[in-house]
Amino acid sequence: MSRPDMIDVFKPEKHTVKVMQFGEGNFLRAFVDYMIDVANEKIDLDIGVAVVKPIDYGTLDAFKKQQNMYTLILRGVANGETINESRVIRSIAEVMDAREDYAHMCETACLDTLRFVVSNTTEAGIVYDENDRFELEPPASYPGKLTKLLYLRWKKFSGAADKGLILLPVELIDNNGVKLRECVLALAKLWKLEEDFVRWVEECNIFCSTLVDRIVTGNPRDELEALCEKAGYTDVLMDIGEPFGLWVIASDKIDIVKKELPLDQAGMPVVFTDNIKPYRERKVRVLNGAHTSMVLGAYLAGLDTVGECMADPLMRRYIDSAVFEEIVPEVPLPLDEVTAFAKSVMERFENPFIRHQLLSIALNSVSKWRARVLPSVIDYTKTNGKLPKVLTFSLAALAAFYTAGEREGIKYEVRDDAAVMEFFAENASASAADLIEKLVAREDFWGMNLSEINGFTAAVISGLDDIRTMGAKAAIEKLLAE
């Protein structure tokens, strides 16, 4: 007997289109569209999402076949329990192609009910393209598309102040809302659009900066057949993510945003604030800093995935020491709040459903160490009058990883930008002291001369010597015993 299709089992829901979403990918569907779907059920939010595919790649055939419904599976560890739950998402009202459905996209942008624009057009999506043109249908860049659609909306409603929109970019760049606003205004100037329109953009639209956090592994291609068999229906759009989620939305008009998009009232992990900086710092230092300070030493010690690190008693002590003793106390938010966040990070690292390869995290580790680890080193040293031993050792592990090139006789690939690769190639055979003295002095790498941190150079040299002479695992054992 053949398995039924999803539309034979579930019926779509009808909601008022209030969100225009640029991007049909796995992340938005497992994050924004999921939260809206839950809020539609729990607090009768009645928000339908009109999804725009902004690029030419791919098709929308699967969405149309399934009437825009799909299954989201959230699985991982939360509050000490293994979670594996599924939900049919029915918040997407329609899908359209920016090029093929251009006229309809313009009509949607001019809907009286529209209130929000969400986007996830990758980190390269929010850029000012001076070659973009207003007369294109559509303009090439995402800011170009948005500027033209806002202009059409302004025209449609004769500049009415209450027809401005709330912009919610989730692209992974700092101050994404600020940068999107700058791009729109720059294009309006380039295209010589009316001053009244520019004033309307500035005064009647709210460009929020956001921070998002959820690991989404996407469509489970290798498991899809088995998962569909278990579900009892065929769903080619099935999406998978972790239970943890966080959406920080920041604006100087945050009360308006919170009132119109009360996802928190539906139990969704949304934080509304007028200052995103401490939340960004918490994520970068705790989550990203934990990764960067752990992975290179752990890989040299014979481990391959984050899950293996969490299950290894030695590496677990290493990462717990780094996070809870050296990173968490220096984050500028209430200690209990940061500690709770750090505990959730540890659970995420333990997720049995995700095999996060250490070598994939190792990409561009020099710039990552500067952004994610160095601020904690500096603040810890100022606060305590001594070096954070694990975070300091992590730079020694970085130097060892970049110069060794092989583990147990098997070569591995180091990937970083050209200047970094050239430096380590030239100094691969240097002594620990020579290598580290040159490395810490590279202000172009670190934004400062790290030798200015009292005792830092000597401590990193000692760590690298230990790794090279006794191996990474023994060196970590020695470090934690001190």
Secondary structure per residue as TSV (DSSP state, phi and psi in degrees):
chain	resnum	aa	ss	phi	psi
A	1	M	-	360.0	130.3
A	2	S	-	-74.9	152.2
A	3	R	-	-81.2	137.4
A	4	P	-	-69.5	154.3
A	5	D	B	-76.6	163.4
A	6	M	H	-58.0	-39.9
A	7	I	H	-71.7	-11.2
A	8	D	H	-83.0	-14.4
A	9	V	H	-108.9	-37.5
A	10	F	-	-121.1	152.6
A	11	K	-	-113.4	140.4
A	12	P	-	-69.1	158.5
A	13	E	-	-104.7	151.7
A	14	K	-	-104.9	121.9
A	15	H	-	-130.9	155.6
A	16	T	-	-70.8	129.9
A	17	V	E	-71.3	112.0
A	18	K	E	-122.9	-12.3
A	19	V	E	-122.9	131.8
A	20	M	E	-107.9	122.9
A	21	Q	E	-118.9	118.8
A	22	F	E	-91.9	104.8
A	23	G	-	126.5	127.4
A	24	E	-	-113.0	13.4
A	25	G	S	-74.2	177.3
A	26	N	H	-59.8	-40.1
A	27	F	H	-64.5	-52.3
A	28	L	H	-59.4	-36.8
A	29	R	H	-70.7	-29.9
A	30	A	H	-91.1	-2.0
A	31	F	T	-125.7	-78.5
A	32	V	H	-66.3	-51.6
A	33	D	H	-65.1	-32.8
A	34	Y	H	-65.3	-47.4
A	35	M	H	-62.3	-41.4
A	36	I	H	-64.4	-40.2
A	37	D	H	-60.8	-44.6
A	38	V	H	-64.0	-42.3
A	39	A	H	-67.5	-32.9
A	40	N	H	-61.5	-38.0
A	41	E	H	-75.9	-47.1
A	42	K	H	-82.7	-36.2
A	43	I	S	-125.6	17.2
A	44	D	-	51.3	50.9
A	45	L	-	-70.1	-28.0
A	46	D	-	54.4	57.3
A	47	I	-	-115.7	121.9
A	48	G	E	-103.4	144.6
A	49	V	E	-108.8	124.2
A	50	A	E	-97.4	110.8
A	51	V	E	-92.6	132.5
A	52	V	E	-112.0	126.0
A	53	K	E	-84.7	108.9
A	54	P	-	-83.2	-13.8
A	55	I	S	-118.6	164.4
A	56	D	S	-74.8	-25.3
A	57	Y	S	-66.7	137.7
A	58	G	S	84.5	172.6
A	59	T	-	-130.0	169.3
A	60	L	S	-109.0	14.7
A	61	D	H	-58.3	-42.3
A	62	A	H	-65.0	-37.8
A	63	F	H	-62.4	-46.3
A	64	K	H	-65.1	-38.2
A	65	K	H	-65.3	-36.4
A	66	Q	T	-97.3	12.5
A	67	Q	T	52.3	38.9
A	68	N	T	68.8	12.5
A	69	M	-	-94.9	153.1
A	70	Y	E	-160.9	164.0
A	71	T	E	-100.6	131.7
A	72	L	E	-110.2	127.4
A	73	I	E	-109.9	124.1
A	74	L	E	-108.7	120.3
A	75	R	E	-142.9	140.5
A	76	G	E	161.9	-155.5
A	77	V	E	-115.2	131.3
A	78	A	E	-144.0	126.8
A	79	N	T	53.9	38.5
A	80	G	T	81.4	-1.9
A	81	E	E	-113.8	144.7
A	82	T	E	-79.7	125.9
A	83	I	E	-108.2	136.2
A	84	N	E	-152.9	88.3
A	85	E	E	-130.6	151.6
A	86	S	E	-125.1	156.0
A	87	R	E	-149.3	136.4
A	88	V	E	-84.6	121.8
A	89	I	E	-94.8	126.4
A	90	R	-	-131.1	29.1
A	91	S	-	-87.5	-16.1
A	92	I	E	-79.6	119.6
A	93	A	E	-86.0	-36.0
A	94	E	E	-162.2	161.5
A	95	V	E	-129.0	150.5
A	96	M	E	-151.6	155.8
A	97	D	E	-98.6	129.1
A	98	A	T	-58.0	-31.5
A	99	R	T	-92.0	-53.8
A	100	E	T	-68.3	-31.2
A	101	D	T	-113.1	37.4
A	102	Y	H	-55.9	-47.9
A	103	A	H	-61.2	-41.5
A	104	H	H	-68.5	-36.0
A	105	M	H	-59.6	-43.0
A	106	C	H	-64.1	-41.4
A	107	E	H	-62.0	-41.3
A	108	T	H	-63.7	-40.2
A	109	A	H	-62.9	-20.7
A	110	C	T	-103.2	10.9
A	111	L	-	-63.9	137.7
A	112	D	T	-62.0	-30.8
A	113	T	T	-82.1	-13.7
A	114	L	-	-66.5	134.0
A	115	R	-	-129.5	-25.4
A	116	F	E	-131.1	147.7
A	117	V	E	-124.3	120.5
A	118	V	E	-108.2	144.4
A	119	S	E	-144.5	146.1
A	120	N	-	-144.8	83.9
A	121	T	-	-107.5	28.0
A	122	T	-	70.2	165.8
A	123	E	T	-58.4	-27.8
A	124	A	T	-85.4	-0.7
A	125	G	S	-77.1	-32.6
A	126	I	S	-94.7	83.1
A	127	V	-	-137.8	148.3
A	128	Y	-	-88.0	118.5
A	129	D	-	-110.6	104.1
A	130	E	T	-68.7	-11.9
A	131	N	T	-92.6	-5.6
A	132	D	-	-68.5	151.1
A	133	R	-	-131.3	139.1
A	134	F	T	-62.0	-36.4
A	135	E	T	-75.7	-11.0
A	136	L	S	-65.7	148.9
A	137	E	S	-126.0	84.0
A	138	P	S	-97.4	171.1
A	139	P	-	-56.2	157.2
A	140	A	S	-72.2	-45.4
A	141	S	S	-87.4	161.9
A	142	Y	H	-64.7	-46.7
A	143	P	H	-59.0	-32.5
A	144	G	H	-65.4	-46.2
A	145	K	H	-59.4	-46.1
A	146	L	H	-64.0	-43.8
A	147	T	H	-59.5	-44.9
A	148	K	H	-66.7	-40.9
A	149	L	H	-66.1	-39.1
A	150	L	H	-63.5	-38.3
A	151	Y	H	-64.1	-44.9
A	152	L	H	-62.3	-38.6
A	153	R	H	-66.7	-42.2
A	154	W	H	-59.0	-44.0
A	155	K	H	-63.5	-47.3
A	156	K	H	-56.0	-43.3
A	157	F	T	-103.9	17.6
A	158	S	T	52.9	38.6
A	159	G	T	73.6	18.9
A	160	A	-	-58.0	130.6
A	161	A	G	-63.0	-33.2
A	162	D	G	-82.6	4.0
A	163	K	G	-103.2	9.0
A	164	G	-	-67.3	163.8
A	165	L	-	-117.6	165.1
A	166	I	E	-105.0	118.4
A	167	L	E	-97.3	128.5
A	168	L	E	-128.6	74.4
A	169	P	E	-72.4	139.5
A	170	V	-	-117.5	14.3
A	171	E	-	-58.5	145.2
A	172	L	S	-83.2	63.4
A	173	I	S	-132.2	150.0
A	174	D	T	-64.5	141.8
A	175	N	T	52.8	46.1
A	176	N	H	-59.6	-36.1
A	177	G	H	-67.5	-41.7
A	178	V	H	-61.6	-44.3
A	179	K	H	-69.3	-36.2
A	180	L	H	-64.6	-42.7
A	181	R	H	-60.6	-43.8
A	182	E	H	-60.5	-40.9
A	183	C	H	-64.5	-43.9
A	184	V	H	-62.2	-45.3
A	185	L	H	-67.4	-36.1
A	186	A	H	-66.5	-38.9
A	187	L	H	-69.9	-37.7
A	188	A	H	-60.7	-38.1
A	189	K	H	-70.2	-44.3
A	190	L	H	-59.6	-40.8
A	191	W	T	-86.8	1.5
A	192	K	T	56.9	43.9
A	193	L	-	-77.5	158.7
A	194	E	-	-58.3	146.6
A	195	E	H	-62.8	-33.5
A	196	D	H	-64.4	-35.5
A	197	F	H	-66.2	-44.8
A	198	V	H	-58.6	-43.5
A	199	R	H	-64.0	-39.3
A	200	W	H	-63.0	-42.9
A	201	V	H	-58.9	-45.1
A	202	E	H	-70.5	-38.6
A	203	E	H	-99.8	-25.0
A	204	C	H	-113.1	-2.7
A	205	N	-	-117.2	143.7
A	206	I	E	-111.3	112.0
A	207	F	E	-96.1	102.4
A	208	C	-	-85.3	143.5
A	209	S	E	-95.5	140.3
A	210	T	E	-132.2	158.7
A	211	L	E	-129.3	127.0
A	212	V	E	-120.7	149.1
A	213	D	E	-151.3	109.2
A	214	R	-	-167.9	131.0
A	215	I	-	-80.7	121.7
A	216	V	E	-120.2	114.0
A	217	T	E	-85.6	-12.6
A	218	G	E	85.8	-151.7
A	219	N	-	-70.0	124.6
A	220	P	-	-83.0	70.7
A	221	R	T	-53.1	-45.0
A	222	D	T	-69.9	-24.8
A	223	E	T	-108.2	-3.8
A	224	L	H	-55.3	-45.7
A	225	E	H	-61.0	-45.5
A	226	A	H	-66.2	-40.5
A	227	L	H	-68.4	-37.3
A	228	C	H	-67.3	-38.4
A	229	E	H	-61.8	-42.2
A	230	K	H	-66.4	-39.8
A	231	A	H	-70.7	-30.8
A	232	G	T	93.2	11.3
A	233	Y	S	-155.6	162.5
A	234	T	B	-93.7	128.3
A	235	D	-	-140.4	101.0
A	236	V	T	-79.1	-9.2
A	237	L	T	-100.0	8.7
A	238	M	-	-50.3	140.2
A	239	D	E	-131.4	146.6
A	240	I	E	-131.5	134.4
A	241	G	E	-143.3	179.1
A	242	E	-	-90.2	160.0
A	243	P	S	-65.2	-35.0
A	244	F	-	-65.0	139.4
A	245	G	-	-152.1	150.3
A	246	L	E	-153.6	128.0
A	247	W	E	-128.2	108.2
A	248	V	E	-97.2	123.5
A	249	I	E	-117.9	123.8
A	250	A	E	-123.5	138.3
A	251	S	-	-165.9	154.3
A	252	D	T	-78.0	-4.2
A	253	K	T	-119.3	40.7
A	254	I	H	-65.2	-26.3
A	255	D	H	-64.1	-35.3
A	256	I	H	-66.8	-45.0
A	257	V	H	-62.9	-45.4
A	258	K	H	-63.1	-37.5
A	259	K	H	-68.1	-38.1
A	260	E	H	-86.2	-20.6
A	261	L	-	-131.5	66.0
A	262	P	-	-79.4	56.4
A	263	L	G	-62.7	-28.7
A	264	D	G	-63.8	-29.0
A	265	Q	G	-69.8	-16.2
A	266	A	G	-96.3	12.1
A	267	G	T	82.1	12.1
A	268	M	-	-81.3	146.8
A	269	P	-	-78.7	67.1
A	270	V	E	-114.0	131.4
A	271	V	E	-113.4	125.0
A	272	F	E	-102.0	129.1
A	273	T	E	-151.8	162.0
A	274	D	S	-100.1	2.5
A	275	N	-	-143.8	106.4
A	276	I	-	-84.9	-16.1
A	277	K	H	-55.6	-49.9
A	278	P	H	-64.0	-31.1
A	279	Y	H	-72.0	-38.7
A	280	R	H	-64.5	-42.1
A	281	E	H	-63.8	-39.4
A	282	R	H	-61.1	-46.5
A	283	K	I	-64.8	-47.3
A	284	V	I	-64.1	-44.2
A	285	R	I	-74.7	-44.9
A	286	V	I	-81.7	-60.2
A	287	L	I	-70.5	-59.0
A	288	N	I	-69.3	-38.3
A	289	G	H	-65.0	-35.8
A	290	A	H	-63.4	-45.5
A	291	H	H	-56.7	-54.7
A	292	T	H	-66.7	-35.1
A	293	S	H	-77.0	-15.9
A	294	M	H	-100.9	-42.7
A	295	V	H	-67.3	-37.0
A	296	L	H	-71.7	-43.6
A	297	G	H	-66.2	-39.3
A	298	A	H	-64.8	-40.5
A	299	Y	H	-63.5	-44.8
A	300	L	H	-65.2	-23.8
A	301	A	T	-83.7	2.2
A	302	G	T	104.6	6.2
A	303	L	-	-100.0	156.3
A	304	D	-	-121.8	-23.8
A	305	T	B	-131.8	161.8
A	306	V	H	-61.7	-40.9
A	307	G	H	-59.1	-39.8
A	308	E	H	-64.1	-37.5
A	309	C	H	-62.5	-41.9
A	310	M	H	-69.9	-27.5
A	311	A	H	-86.5	-14.2
A	312	D	S	-86.6	119.9
A	313	P	H	-56.2	-39.6
A	314	L	H	-67.5	-49.7
A	315	M	H	-68.3	-29.2
A	316	R	H	-66.6	-40.0
A	317	R	H	-65.3	-38.3
A	318	Y	H	-61.0	-50.7
A	319	I	H	-72.6	-36.9
A	320	D	H	-61.7	-41.0
A	321	S	I	-63.6	-45.7
A	322	A	I	-61.7	-48.0
A	323	V	I	-74.1	-54.8
A	324	F	I	-83.3	-25.0
A	325	E	I	-98.9	-30.5
A	326	E	I	-113.5	-30.4
A	327	I	I	-96.4	-55.4
A	328	V	G	-53.9	-45.6
A	329	P	G	-63.0	-17.6
A	330	E	G	-99.8	-0.1
A	331	V	S	-80.2	130.7
A	332	P	S	-79.1	55.3
A	333	L	S	-138.8	165.2
A	334	P	-	-51.9	135.5
A	335	L	H	-58.8	-41.3
A	336	D	H	-65.9	-34.6
A	337	E	H	-68.1	-43.1
A	338	V	H	-69.5	-38.0
A	339	T	H	-62.9	-42.8
A	340	A	H	-62.7	-40.5
A	341	F	H	-62.7	-43.4
A	342	A	H	-63.0	-37.9
A	343	K	H	-65.4	-37.2
A	344	S	H	-67.4	-33.3
A	345	V	H	-63.3	-43.1
A	346	M	H	-61.7	-39.7
A	347	E	H	-65.0	-36.9
A	348	R	H	-66.2	-38.5
A	349	F	H	-64.5	-26.9
A	350	E	T	-85.3	-1.9
A	351	N	-	-51.0	114.3
A	352	P	T	-73.3	-11.3
A	353	F	T	-92.1	-6.4
A	354	I	-	-120.7	127.9
A	355	R	-	-105.9	92.5
A	356	H	-	-90.9	107.4
A	357	Q	B	-70.4	133.2
A	358	L	H	-62.6	-37.8
A	359	L	H	-65.3	-29.5
A	360	S	H	-72.5	-32.9
A	361	I	H	-73.2	-25.3
A	362	A	T	-71.0	-11.1
A	363	L	T	-57.4	131.0
A	364	N	T	55.4	46.5
A	365	S	H	-69.3	-23.9
A	366	V	H	-66.2	-51.8
A	367	S	H	-66.1	-33.3
A	368	K	H	-66.7	-41.3
A	369	W	H	-63.1	-40.6
A	370	R	H	-60.5	-46.7
A	371	A	H	-78.9	-34.8
A	372	R	H	-100.7	-30.4
A	373	V	T	-110.8	-43.2
A	374	L	H	-55.0	-43.5
A	375	P	H	-57.7	-36.0
A	376	S	H	-70.5	-37.2
A	377	V	H	-60.3	-47.5
A	378	I	H	-63.7	-48.4
A	379	D	H	-68.1	-40.1
A	380	Y	H	-61.7	-43.6
A	381	T	H	-63.0	-40.9
A	382	K	H	-66.0	-40.8
A	383	T	H	-71.5	-40.5
A	384	N	H	-106.7	-10.4
A	385	G	S	70.2	17.4
A	386	K	S	-151.2	167.3
A	387	L	-	-80.5	147.2
A	388	P	-	-76.7	112.4
A	389	K	H	-65.5	-38.4
A	390	V	H	-72.3	-45.8
A	391	L	H	-64.8	-35.8
A	392	T	H	-65.3	-44.1
A	393	F	H	-61.5	-30.2
A	394	S	H	-62.9	-27.2
A	395	L	H	-73.8	-34.0
A	396	A	H	-63.4	-40.5
A	397	A	H	-63.9	-38.2
A	398	L	H	-60.8	-47.2
A	399	A	H	-62.6	-39.2
A	400	A	H	-65.8	-43.7
A	401	F	H	-63.0	-43.4
A	402	Y	H	-71.9	-23.1
A	403	T	H	-103.9	-19.3
A	404	A	H	-73.7	-53.6
A	405	G	-	77.3	-7.5
A	406	E	E	-154.0	155.3
A	407	R	E	-130.3	122.7
A	408	E	T	51.5	42.4
A	409	G	T	81.4	-1.1
A	410	I	E	-107.9	124.5
A	411	K	E	-72.0	147.6
A	412	Y	-	-130.7	159.0
A	413	E	-	-96.1	130.7
A	414	V	-	-101.5	130.8
A	415	R	-	-127.2	123.7
A	416	D	-	-158.7	-178.6
A	417	D	-	-74.0	170.0
A	418	A	H	-60.0	-43.2
A	419	A	H	-64.5	-39.5
A	420	V	H	-66.3	-47.3
A	421	M	H	-61.8	-39.9
A	422	E	H	-64.8	-42.1
A	423	F	H	-60.0	-49.6
A	424	F	H	-71.8	-30.6
A	425	A	H	-64.0	-40.3
A	426	E	H	-71.8	-25.2
A	427	N	T	-116.2	16.0
A	428	A	T	-60.2	-35.5
A	429	S	T	-98.0	5.9
A	430	A	S	-71.0	156.9
A	431	S	-	-65.4	162.7
A	432	A	H	-57.0	-43.0
A	433	A	H	-65.0	-46.0
A	434	D	H	-64.4	-44.3
A	435	L	H	-62.1	-50.0
A	436	I	H	-69.7	-38.4
A	437	E	H	-60.8	-38.2
A	438	K	H	-73.5	-39.6
A	439	L	H	-64.3	-48.1
A	440	V	H	-67.3	-20.3
A	441	A	T	-84.6	-6.1
A	442	R	-	-77.5	87.1
A	443	E	H	-63.2	-26.5
A	444	D	H	-69.1	-23.3
A	445	F	H	-81.9	-41.7
A	446	W	H	-111.3	-11.2
A	447	G	S	79.2	2.7
A	448	M	S	-166.8	168.0
A	449	N	-	-89.2	112.0
A	450	L	G	-67.1	-15.6
A	451	S	G	-67.9	-13.5
A	452	E	G	-71.5	-16.6
A	453	I	S	-81.0	118.4
A	454	N	T	-56.7	120.7
A	455	G	T	81.8	-4.6
A	456	F	H	-65.7	-48.8
A	457	T	H	-57.9	-47.5
A	458	A	H	-62.3	-39.4
A	459	A	H	-66.6	-38.9
A	460	V	H	-69.8	-39.7
A	461	I	H	-59.4	-44.9
A	462	S	H	-61.6	-42.1
A	463	G	H	-63.6	-43.0
A	464	L	H	-66.5	-40.3
A	465	D	H	-58.2	-44.1
A	466	D	H	-63.8	-43.2
A	467	I	H	-61.5	-42.5
A	468	R	H	-72.9	-30.9
A	469	T	H	-92.2	-34.7
A	470	M	H	-117.9	-5.3
A	471	G	-	93.6	155.3
A	472	A	H	-63.6	-42.7
A	473	K	H	-62.6	-46.4
A	474	A	H	-65.6	-36.8
A	475	A	H	-65.2	-37.7
A	476	I	H	-69.1	-40.2
A	477	E	H	-59.3	-43.1
A	478	K	H	-64.0	-43.0
A	479	L	H	-59.0	-47.4
A	480	L	H	-74.5	-18.2
A	481	A	H	-83.7	-15.5
A	482	E	-	-73.1	360.0
